[in-house]
Amino acid sequence: MSGGSPSAPVPGSAPGPAPAPAPGPAGRPLPWADAILDGLKRAGIDLIVTVPDMKIVSLIRAVAADGSMELVRAAREDEAVGIAAGAVLGGRRAAVLIQNAGLLASVNALACLDGLFGIPLLLLVSYRGDMGERERSHRPVGKATEPVLKALGLPYFVLRKVEDASDAVVDAAVVAGSGDTAAALLLSNALFRNA
């Protein structure tokens, strides 16, 4: 068909121009995003699969601007888990970057992939509903997050301080890799507030 507008790019297809950095000193990403990006590099992560969320947009922009990792945007969180798991099986070192509501929506994918195949997958999860959450609507999800991770038998850590971020990412990646399991790093409200 001629004369129509070009079709929209497929999520995860060839990237366009990098988005502008999130607000921070001198136009740089926020300190917590820089620290997590440093940890991802130290852990040898080469692929980030994400479903964007307002709390983690600074990190998504930092990854895109850095260019040392491939960034894939998924439509749904369970899709992000599947893409990252497939990449790990293909030899990549992948991490999933999502909100905890999406983590809960991915329980089936995580239970099957982890329980059946033991895929070492790093999950970076914005912990909405954690202490200090101002949005009341996020509190039920926050209340369910840790019990669901425990029920799945997945190791997790709650990150509250920027100065611990880089090492916490590396430690979580080591746990995932050495245990052939998914491991979650919950990015708390305190982390975003104290940046």
C-alpha positions as CSV (number, residue, x, y, z in Angstrom):
1,M,0.0,0.0,0.0
2,S,1.4,3.4,-0.9
3,G,1.1,6.8,0.5
4,G,0.4,5.7,4.2
5,S,2.5,6.7,7.1
6,P,5.4,4.4,8.1
7,S,4.5,1.7,10.6
8,A,5.4,2.2,14.2
9,P,8.7,0.5,15.4
10,V,8.4,-2.9,17.0
11,P,9.3,-2.8,20.7
12,G,12.8,-4.0,21.1
13,S,13.7,-3.3,17.5
14,A,16.5,-1.1,16.3
15,P,16.9,1.7,18.8
16,G,16.2,5.3,17.9
17,P,18.1,8.2,19.4
18,A,18.8,7.9,23.1
19,P,16.3,9.7,25.4
20,A,17.4,12.7,27.3
21,P,18.9,12.1,30.7
22,A,16.6,12.3,33.7
23,P,16.9,15.4,35.8
24,G,20.1,15.4,37.9
25,P,23.1,17.5,38.5
26,A,24.5,18.9,35.3
27,G,22.0,16.9,33.2
28,R,23.4,13.6,34.5
29,P,21.2,10.7,35.7
30,L,20.3,10.6,39.3
31,P,23.0,9.2,41.7
32,W,21.1,6.0,42.4
33,A,20.8,5.3,38.7
34,D,24.5,5.9,38.2
35,A,25.3,3.5,41.1
36,I,23.1,0.8,39.8
37,L,24.4,1.2,36.2
38,D,27.9,0.8,37.7
39,G,26.9,-2.4,39.4
40,L,25.3,-3.8,36.2
41,K,28.6,-3.2,34.4
42,R,30.6,-4.8,37.1
43,A,28.3,-7.8,37.1
44,G,28.8,-8.2,33.4
45,I,25.2,-7.6,32.4
46,D,24.9,-7.1,28.7
47,L,21.1,-7.0,28.2
48,I,18.4,-5.1,30.1
49,V,14.8,-6.0,29.4
50,T,12.3,-3.5,30.8
51,V,8.8,-2.3,31.1
52,P,9.1,1.4,31.8
53,D,7.9,2.8,35.1
54,M,8.2,6.4,36.4
55,K,10.3,5.4,39.4
56,I,13.0,3.7,37.2
57,V,13.0,6.0,34.2
58,S,16.3,7.6,35.2
59,L,18.0,4.2,35.2
60,I,16.4,3.3,31.8
61,R,17.7,6.5,30.4
62,A,21.2,6.0,31.9
63,V,21.4,2.5,30.4
64,A,20.3,3.9,27.0
65,A,22.8,6.8,27.1
66,D,25.7,4.6,28.3
67,G,25.4,2.2,25.3
68,S,27.4,-0.7,26.9
69,M,24.2,-2.8,27.3
70,E,21.5,-3.7,24.9
71,L,18.1,-2.2,26.1
72,V,14.9,-4.0,25.1
73,R,11.5,-2.6,26.0
74,A,8.8,-5.2,26.5
75,A,5.1,-4.7,26.4
76,R,4.4,-6.8,29.6
77,E,6.5,-7.9,32.5
78,D,6.0,-11.6,31.9
79,E,7.2,-11.0,28.4
80,A,10.3,-9.2,29.8
81,V,11.0,-12.3,32.0
82,G,10.7,-14.6,29.0
83,I,12.9,-12.5,26.7
84,A,15.6,-12.2,29.4
85,A,15.4,-15.9,30.2
86,G,15.7,-16.8,26.5
87,A,18.7,-14.5,26.2
88,V,20.4,-16.2,29.2
89,L,19.9,-19.6,27.6
90,G,21.5,-18.2,24.5
91,G,24.6,-17.1,26.5
92,R,23.7,-13.5,27.5
93,R,23.9,-12.0,31.0
94,A,20.5,-10.4,31.3
95,A,18.6,-8.4,33.9
96,V,14.9,-7.5,34.0
97,L,14.0,-4.0,35.2
98,I,10.3,-3.7,36.2
99,Q,7.9,-2.4,38.9
100,N,6.7,-4.8,41.6
101,A,3.2,-4.9,40.3
102,G,4.7,-6.3,37.2
103,L,6.7,-8.8,39.2
104,L,3.5,-10.1,40.7
105,A,2.0,-10.3,37.2
106,S,5.0,-12.4,36.2
107,V,4.6,-15.1,38.9
108,N,3.7,-17.9,36.5
109,A,6.7,-17.1,34.2
110,L,9.1,-16.9,37.2
111,A,7.8,-20.1,38.8
112,C,8.0,-22.1,35.6
113,L,11.3,-20.7,34.4
114,D,13.0,-20.8,37.7
115,G,11.4,-24.0,39.0
116,L,11.8,-26.0,35.9
117,F,15.0,-24.6,34.4
118,G,16.9,-22.8,37.1
119,I,17.7,-19.8,34.9
120,P,20.1,-17.3,36.6
121,L,18.2,-14.0,36.1
122,L,18.7,-10.7,37.9
123,L,15.5,-8.8,38.6
124,L,15.7,-5.1,39.5
125,V,12.3,-4.2,40.8
126,S,11.0,-0.8,41.9
127,Y,9.4,-1.5,45.2
128,R,6.2,0.5,45.1
129,G,4.1,0.4,48.3
130,D,7.2,0.1,50.5
131,M,7.6,2.2,53.6
132,G,7.2,5.9,52.7
133,E,4.9,5.3,49.7
134,R,2.7,8.3,49.2
135,E,0.4,6.6,46.7
136,R,-2.2,4.6,48.6
137,S,-3.0,2.5,45.6
138,H,0.5,0.9,45.6
139,R,0.3,-0.2,49.2
140,P,-1.5,-3.6,48.6
141,V,1.2,-4.5,46.0
142,G,3.9,-3.5,48.3
143,K,2.5,-5.6,51.1
144,A,2.4,-8.7,48.8
145,T,5.8,-8.3,47.2
146,E,8.1,-9.9,49.8
147,P,5.7,-12.8,50.7
148,V,5.3,-13.7,47.0
149,L,9.1,-13.8,46.5
150,K,9.4,-16.0,49.6
151,A,6.6,-18.3,48.4
152,L,8.5,-18.6,45.1
153,G,11.7,-19.4,46.9
154,L,13.5,-16.6,45.2
155,P,16.3,-14.8,47.1
156,Y,15.8,-11.1,47.3
157,F,17.4,-8.0,48.9
158,V,15.9,-4.6,49.7
159,L,18.1,-1.7,48.6
160,R,17.7,1.4,50.6
161,K,21.0,3.4,50.3
162,V,22.7,4.8,47.2
163,E,26.1,4.0,48.6
164,D,25.2,0.2,48.7
165,A,23.7,0.1,45.2
166,S,26.6,-0.9,43.0
167,D,27.7,-3.7,45.4
168,A,24.1,-4.9,45.9
169,V,23.6,-5.3,42.1
170,V,26.9,-7.3,41.9
171,D,25.9,-9.4,44.9
172,A,22.4,-10.2,43.6
173,A,23.9,-11.2,40.2
174,V,26.3,-13.5,42.0
175,V,23.5,-15.1,44.0
176,A,21.5,-15.6,40.7
177,G,24.4,-17.0,38.9
178,S,25.7,-19.3,41.6
179,G,22.3,-20.6,42.6
180,D,20.9,-21.0,39.0
181,T,17.9,-19.0,40.1
182,A,16.2,-15.7,39.7
183,A,17.3,-13.2,42.3
184,A,15.5,-9.9,43.0
185,L,16.9,-6.5,44.1
186,L,14.0,-4.4,45.4
187,L,14.6,-0.7,44.8
188,S,12.9,0.9,47.8
189,N,11.4,4.4,48.1
190,A,14.2,5.3,50.5
191,L,16.7,4.8,47.6
192,F,14.9,7.2,45.4
193,R,14.3,9.7,48.2
194,N,18.0,9.7,49.5
195,A,19.5,10.2,46.1
